Amino acid sequence: MNGNFYCEGVDKAPQRSLFHALGMTKEEMERPLVGIVSSYNEIVPGHMNIDKIVEAVKLGVAMAGGTPVVFPAIAVCDGIAMGHKGMKYSLVTRDLIADSTECMALAHHFDALVMIPNCDKNVPGLLMAAARVNVPTVFVSGGPMLAGHVKGKKTSLSSMFEAVGSYAAGKFTLEDVEEFENNACPTCGSCSGMYTANSMNCLTEVLGMGLRGNGTIPAVYSERIKLAKQAGMAVMDMYRKNIRPRDIMTADAFENALTADMALGCSTNSMLHLPAIANECGIKIDLDMVNQISARTPNICHLAPAGHAYMEDLNEAGGIYAVLNELTKKNLLHTDVMTVTGKTMAENIKGCINKNTDIIRPIDQPYSETGGIAVLKGNLAPNRCVVKRSAVAKEMLVHKGPAKVFNSEEEAIAAITGGKIVKGDVVVIRYEGPAGGPGMREMLSPTSAIAGMGLDKDVALITDGRFSGATRGAAIGHVSPEAVNGGTIAYVQDGDIISIDIPNHSIQLEVSDEELAERKKTTKILVKENLTGYLKRYSKMVSSADQGAIINRMD
């Protein structure tokens, strides 16, 4: 495997003439052509530093004998998109990113790729593309943001959203909110807790597709620039050894990722993304696996929003490799899997110790004996729903209360901030699923409003949409089937009693089968106006599909 596809033969002379137009030398054309997928833009804080990462990767590739060529990938900032119709476009960008990257990579016949993502849909979208294209590929993210500091405490974006709720409850002044606004997000990088972006960057490391530190080295550290250079060199080593993504992302690797997910307390959005990535590798992840893995995997990290530690703290404690080493003490991992280093996980994590047992609990002293995510099932969610168990207060692990039903996120927020939600209530937000939303919006505002008003230990939330990775409290999302497809959630009425039992994976609407059948005859399903473009095509595509299938692969 020497040189690139276009370097020899008179039949490739037309293509080479276009490389000459790019200013390429003959020497560059004779080297392997490495695509650098850059997610740089100037609207997403997690991506504003990626131009520097790109330059470092290019240098690493060139030092190792390759010819780096940059092309772009889009990325949406969920925090900026949240709370308006822009969030309807966020989730579908994952597949748009995968599709467009696949097009670019195969159309130009790259010999290898380095993916540089950082945010929520950008990371899984590029992992999906890597599996499809299946040329030697390394990931290096833009890195996490440093935590903010407000009133003498570390803080993050979720604290900012909760500050708005505290203001609505009369607990904060405008000056308090402004202090959070100016200090909660102090640097570039993906938001500083174990939210979706950082969850997926950490799980990329666990899958074996990123080098050590990919998920945890802060964006502003010079160590991240060094990591980027190493990624550029690593992809050339993979190229020479012909190590490809599907050699790395095996069934055992995905089981490792699910295990680490439980230990770390990752975002519930990983339950959308890991199955979709696995699907591209020809591997099926059944959500029943999640509870099986959770049952045997202790939760040993409580990063924000579950606790008061942040990504910089996890990095200083030894990072993902230290977490993996803890898990090996109970033989919870397949350590013989291949990684982008050309070595096995066992070889990579050897000697990577836990440097801070307050941040990474010893495996025999966990926060809980079971993992950070739970999948629930019952007549309200026959095809399952998902909750971030590690971010739920003990008081709310089992809860029964009357439903307060809303047909949109906006309606729910108005009721919460207007004082219409009281202790014991179960807030139900429907018509926010993939087809019904459309777009399956991610919601941080309603959960943050409840937390900011001091009700996170008294009120549960249930939706056929998604909750943000920054959410804390008994927030249960991905209810399937969704309302627009005739799921039970469409027929819930104000005052209905809902029983939630997270330890026993149960969620029940306490209405008789006969009453439910009668409601199905008389209740009109709400169909919201579709938006335009990719989302319109996408929502039509899933409108007759079951959301359980959407969770496994959004098609």
Buried (B, 14 or more C-beta within 10 A) or exposed (E): EEBBBBBEEEEBEEBBEEBEEEEBEEEBBBBBBBBBBBBBBEEBBBBBBBBBBBBBBBBBBBEBBBBBBBBBBBBBBBBBBBBEEBBBBBBBBBBBBBBBBBEBBEEBEBBBBBBBBBBBBBBBBBBBBBBBBBBBBBBBBBBBBBBBEBEEEBBBBBBBBBBBBBBBBEEBEEEBBEBBBEBBBBBBBBBBBBBBBBBBBBBBBBBBBBBBBBBBBBBBBEEBBBBBBBBBBBBBBBBBEEBBBBBBBBBBBBBBBBBBBBBBBBBBBBBBBBBBBBBBBEBEBEBEBBBEBBEBBBBBBBBBBBBBBBBBBBBEBBBBBBBBBBBBEEEBBBBEBBBBBBEBBBEBBEEBEBEBEEBBBEBEEBBBEBBBBBBBBBBBBBBBBBBBBBBBEEEBBBBBBBBBBBBBBBBBBBBBBEEEBEEEBBBBBBBBBBBBBBBBBBBBBBBBBBBBBBBBBBBBBBBBBBBBBBBBBBBBBBBBBBBBBEBBBBBBBEEBEBBBBBEEBBBBBEBEEEEBEEBEEEBEBEEBEBBEEBBEEBBEEBBEBBBBBBBBBBE
